[in-house]
Structures are given as structure tokens and as C-alpha cells.
Amino acid sequence: MAFPRTHRRFLGPSKALRDALLLVDLIDDFRHEDGEALLGSFRARQPNLVRVLAGARGLLPVIYANDMRGRWDSDAPGYVAHIRENGLGGELVAEVAPRDGDMFVFKPRYSAFDATPLEILLDGLKIDRLLLAGNATEMCVTQTAIAARELGFKVNVLADCCATLDAELEEVALRYLEHVVGAHVERYDPPNPGKAQPKEVEMPDKRPSVKNEKQYEALKEKGMSKERAARIANSPGASSRGGKKSGSGGDSKQGGTTAQKKAAGRKGGRATARKRS
């Protein structure tokens, strides 16, 4: 199967950047708390990983950073063989397991950089940018992406190659990585119309919506905050207050009332003069 077009541009020699594919906690037996839920997500997205690995191998370094699960023997091949034979998703893991030429580091914590030689390895390979995937998006993948950015690496998160425990938390994590951390989030798997999609978070407008534009601008010019100016310009009497400057032009209720009072005064004066005469 051909490598997805949306990722193809990230694989291969770059004139400006040197890339590496970093896979976090991909080798998992799923025999732990929430393992069943994570396996369900992994099963759905594993085909994307197969395609990514097929396109990456031979073009750029492939590095696995995996939870050691209490193992301190550094026997990566033995660990992978154990998962393939005894894990709940052994047949799925086997298709994305390390091959000759791939690199493997054990990690004891959430981030792949925490207490591991990963940074030294990447520096030795002169890597500039990480293409990041693995399990789970909102946990170890996110922690690894944050650590990578703090160390100065560019990060592209291959979102559809990451398994998740919670679709809504995953979306929050991806938005945080993209809009706060500065990572680039890549997607190529179309949304499933049969599943409820996470609600879009509505970002507040920089400029409030107001009814009385002239009054709003006038209040802003006087140094009033945009929030307070908007509240006043949107209040029920905004049009009246906004029309004070129009004088007796009749555009405002107050102006009309004043004109009526003046007219009544003139009529009253003429009537008094006639009586005296």
C-alpha cells in the first residue's frame, strides 16, 4: 500500500531538517488497567502505523521508546518476543514491531526523554525534527512531545497513528500541543461519521460584537476597556445614550422630548401674551 500523501512530505532527506520516526510505548501487552480500551483504539489505528513504518524504513531512523514494565535487563528483543507471544494484541504488535536497523530504548516514566539516553541518541544522529506516534496520545505521547520541544526539537505528531483511552481528552491534548506547545499535528484518517466527534472549542473573538458601533468606538477612545464598552453599547438604553450628541435632530428619544418641551413652552408663552392684551 502506498504511503499516505499527507505524511509523504515528511519522510526522506530534507534540505533543511533531518527527521526521525519516534514510536512511544508501541510494544504493549495491554494486560493492565484500561488495557482493553487502549487495545480497541490501537486496533483501529494500527493499519495507519503499518503504512507509516513501511514508508519510513530506509528513508529515516526509526526509534522505539518503550515502557520497561519493571524490566531492568535491557533485553529489548526478549521483551518484544514476550509481548508478541503473550500480549492481548500480539498479532497486531508483531506487524509494527522493531526490525533490523531500528533503534530501541527503554523508558521508566511518561516522557521518552526522562531518565533515558534518547536525547544523546538524537544528537548523535543530528536529528532536527521528530515524527511522533504511539500510545497513548493524551499521556506518554503528549509528555514526550512537550519534552522534545523544551529540548529544541521540532515535533510533528501523527495523530492517527496514536491510540487513545479517551477521544475527548485526546482532542484536548492535541489542541494543546498545537496551539500552546508549538507541535504540528498531522491527520490523514477521515472522521468516522458513525461516531460522535469531540465538540469544537469556541475561541473568543478578539473584538466583541456590539449593537451601537459609534458609542463603542467613542468609549474605547476615552480609554474604557473593550469589555466594559461592549456591555454599555449592548445595554437596552444604548441607542438613547448613543444619540445624545445628535442634539435635537430627533434621532433619540431624549432629543425628541426636549424639542417637544421647547415647543410647548413657546405655545404657552403666546397664550399668556394674548390674555394680557
C-alpha positions in Angstrom: 0.0 0.0 0.0 1.3 3.4 -0.9 2.4 5.7 1.9 -0.3 8.4 2.7 0.2 11.6 0.8 -0.2 13.8 3.8 2.8 12.2 5.5 4.9 11.6 2.5 6.4 15.0 2.5 7.9 14.4 6.0 9.7 11.3 5.0 13.0 11.3 3.3 16.0 13.6 3.2 15.3 17.3 3.8 17.5 20.2 2.8 16.7 22.0 6.0 15.7 19.3 8.5 16.8 15.8 9.5 13.8 13.7 10.7 13.4 10.6 12.8 10.3 8.5 13.5 9.8 8.1 17.2 7.3 5.5 18.4 6.3 5.7 22.1 5.0 2.7 24.1 4.0 0.9 20.9 5.1 -2.6 22.3 2.4 -3.3 24.8 0.7 -6.4 26.2 -2.4 -4.5 27.1 -2.7 -6.5 30.3 -3.1 -3.5 32.6 -5.7 -1.1 33.8 -7.6 0.4 30.8 -5.7 -2.0 28.6 -8.9 -3.2 26.9 -9.9 0.3 25.9 -6.4 1.2 24.7 -6.3 -2.0 22.7 -9.6 -1.1 21.0 -8.2 2.2 19.8 -4.8 0.6 18.8 -6.7 -2.0 16.8 -8.5 0.8 14.8 -5.4 2.8 14.1 -2.7 0.1 13.7 -3.1 0.0 9.9 -2.0 3.6 9.8 1.1 2.7 11.7 1.8 -0.2 9.3 1.7 2.3 6.4 3.9 4.9 8.2 6.5 2.3 9.1 6.6 1.0 5.5 7.2 4.4 4.2 9.7 5.4 6.9 12.1 2.5 6.9 15.0 3.0 4.6 14.5 6.8 4.5 15.0 7.9 8.1 15.8 6.5 11.5 13.1 4.6 13.3 13.3 4.7 17.1 11.2 2.9 19.7 11.0 4.3 23.2 9.0 1.9 25.4 7.8 1.4 28.9 10.1 -1.1 30.6 7.3 -2.6 32.7 9.7 -3.3 35.6 12.4 -4.9 33.4 15.9 -3.7 34.0 17.8 -6.2 31.9 17.8 -4.1 28.7 16.8 -7.1 26.7 14.7 -5.4 24.0 14.5 -8.4 21.7 13.4 -10.6 24.5 10.8 -8.1 25.7 9.3 -7.7 22.2 9.2 -11.5 21.7 7.4 -11.8 25.1 4.7 -9.3 24.0 4.2 -10.9 20.6 3.6 -14.3 22.2 1.7 -13.3 25.4 0.1 -9.9 24.8 -3.6 -9.5 24.1 -2.8 -7.8 20.8 0.3 -9.8 20.0 -0.6 -10.3 16.3 -1.1 -6.5 15.9 2.1 -5.6 17.7 4.0 -8.1 15.6 3.2 -6.1 12.5 4.7 -2.9 13.9 7.5 -4.4 16.0 11.1 -3.3 15.6 13.2 -4.8 12.7 16.8 -4.9 11.9 18.2 -1.4 11.8 15.6 0.1 14.1 16.7 1.5 17.4 15.1 0.8 20.9 15.4 2.5 24.3 13.6 1.6 27.5 11.9 4.4 29.4 10.8 4.2 33.1 8.5 7.2 33.1 5.9 9.0 30.9 8.3 11.1 28.7 10.6 9.2 26.4 13.3 11.7 27.4 13.0 11.3 31.2 16.0 9.2 32.5 16.8 7.7 29.1 19.6 8.2 26.6 17.2 9.4 23.9 18.5 12.9 23.7 22.1 11.7 23.3 21.0 9.3 20.6 19.1 12.0 18.7 22.0 14.4 19.0 24.4 11.7 17.7 22.1 11.3 14.7 21.9 15.1 14.2 18.1 14.9 14.3 16.1 18.2 14.0 12.5 17.0 13.8 10.6 14.1 15.4 7.7 12.4 13.7 5.9 11.2 16.8 3.3 8.3 17.3 2.4 5.7 19.8 0.3 5.1 23.0 -1.5 6.9 24.4 -1.9 10.3 22.8 -3.1 12.2 25.9 -0.4 10.6 28.1 3.1 9.5 27.1 2.9 10.9 23.6 2.0 14.3 24.9 4.6 14.3 27.6 7.2 13.2 25.1 6.2 16.0 22.7 6.4 18.6 25.4 9.9 17.4 26.5 11.1 17.4 22.9 10.0 21.0 22.3 11.7 22.1 25.5 14.9 20.5 24.3 14.6 22.4 21.0 13.4 19.7 18.6 10.6 20.3 16.1 7.7 17.9 16.6 5.1 16.5 14.2 2.5 14.4 16.0 1.0 11.8 13.7 -2.4 11.9 15.4 -4.0 9.0 13.5 -1.1 6.7 14.4 -1.7 7.2 18.1 -4.0 5.1 20.3 -6.1 6.8 22.9 -8.1 6.0 26.0 -10.5 8.9 25.7 -11.3 10.7 22.4 -12.2 14.0 24.1 -9.1 14.1 26.2 -7.1 13.2 23.1 -8.5 16.2 21.3 -7.8 18.5 24.2 -4.2 17.2 24.3 -3.7 17.6 20.5 -5.1 21.2 20.6 -2.8 22.0 23.5 0.2 20.6 21.7 -0.6 22.5 18.5 -1.7 25.8 20.0 0.5 26.1 23.1 3.5 23.7 22.8 4.1 24.5 19.2 4.0 21.0 17.8 2.5 20.3 14.4 -0.4 17.8 14.4 -0.8 15.7 11.3 -4.0 13.8 10.4 -4.9 11.7 7.4 -7.6 9.3 8.7 -11.0 10.8 7.8 -13.5 11.2 10.6 -15.9 8.3 11.2 -19.4 9.6 10.6 -20.8 6.9 12.8 -19.0 8.1 15.9 -19.7 11.3 17.8 -16.9 13.7 17.2 -15.5 15.9 20.0 -17.1 19.3 20.2 -15.1 22.2 18.8 -13.9 24.6 21.4 -15.2 28.0 20.5 -12.4 30.5 20.7 -13.4 34.0 21.9 -13.4 36.8 19.3 -10.8 39.4 19.7 -13.4 42.2 19.2 -16.8 41.9 20.9 -20.0 42.1 19.0 -21.8 45.3 19.7 -25.2 46.9 18.8 -24.1 50.6 18.9 -20.8 50.8 17.0 -20.4 54.6 17.3 -20.8 54.5 21.1 -18.5 51.5 21.4 -15.7 53.3 19.5 -16.3 56.6 21.4 -16.0 54.8 24.7 -12.8 53.0 23.6 -11.3 56.3 22.6 -11.9 57.5 26.1 -9.7 54.7 27.4 -12.5 52.3 28.5 -11.8 48.6 28.3 -13.4 46.8 25.3 -15.4 44.5 27.6 -17.0 47.4 29.6 -17.5 49.4 26.4 -19.3 46.5 24.8 -21.5 46.0 27.8 -22.6 49.6 27.7 -23.0 49.6 23.9 -25.2 46.5 24.2 -27.4 47.7 27.1 -31.1 48.3 26.5 -30.6 52.1 26.5 -27.5 52.1 24.4 -29.2 53.7 21.4 -30.5 56.5 23.6 -27.2 57.2 25.2 -25.5 56.9 21.9 -27.7 59.6 20.4 -27.0 62.4 22.9 -24.6 64.1 20.6 -27.2 64.4 17.9 -28.8 67.2 19.7 -32.4 68.0 18.6 -32.1 66.0 15.4 -34.9 63.7 16.5 -32.8 60.5 16.3 -33.1 59.9 20.0 -35.9 59.8 22.5 -34.3 62.3 24.7 -33.7 64.7 21.8 -37.4 64.4 20.8 -38.6 65.0 24.3 -36.5 68.2 24.7 -37.9 69.5 21.4 -41.4 68.9 22.5 -40.9 70.7 25.8 -39.5 73.8 23.9 -42.4 73.8 21.5 -44.9 73.6 24.4 -43.1 76.4 26.2 -43.4 78.7 23.1 -47.2 77.9 22.8 -47.7 78.7 26.5 -45.9 82.0 26.1 -48.1 83.1 23.2 -51.2 82.2 25.1 -50.2 84.2 28.1 -49.4 87.2 25.9 -52.9 87.1 24.3 -54.6 87.1 27.8 -52.7 90.1 28.9 -53.6 92.0 25.8 
